[in-house]
Amino acid sequence: MDAAVATWPEEMKAQVLVHVMCLYAVALKAAERDPSKGHPLIKYVSKALASYGIKINNN
């Protein structure tokens, strides 16, 4: 997947990042309703971004 993304124009990468961050925000909001369960997208998005050196503080 990294090889495919490397061929994308920078504008497309930025747009995808915006969409991913919107999904992350929705997952955080959903997790607020039932904090004991959390939301799987929070973990996956955090790990994916961390692999690219982007750290998210979700406190």
N, C-alpha and C positions, 0 to 999 in steps of 0.2 A: 504494500500500500504506500509506503514511503516513496518508492520509486515513481509510482503514478502521480502522487501529490507533487513531487519535485518538478513534473512537467507542466503543472498548472500555472497560469499567469498569476502574478502577485495579487491582483484585484480579486480573483476568484478565491484565493486562499483567505484573504481578509473577509470576504463575504461568508465563507464557511465558518470561520472563527466566530463571527457575529452570531450566526445561527446556533452554533454549539453553546455559546455563552447564554443565549436566550433559553435554550433547553435546560441549561444548568440552573438558571434563575427560576424557571418554572418548577424544576425538581426540588429546589430549596424551599420554595413556597409550599409545595405539596408535603414536604417533610415537616414543615412547621405544624401542620394539622395533626400529625401523629408522629412525634419525635422518636417514639420507641421503635418504629419500623424503619425510619429513614427512607431513602429512595435510591435504588440501584444506580441511576444515572449520575448521582453525585460522586460516587466512588469511581465509576468508569471515566467520567470526564476529568476528574481530578488526576487520575493516573495517566491519562493520555496527555494532558497538558504538562504534567510533571516530566514526562519523558522528553518533552521539548524544552525543558528548563523553565516552564511557567508555573509558579507556585500560587495556589489559591488558598487564602485563609477563609475557611467557611464557618467561622465562629459567629 
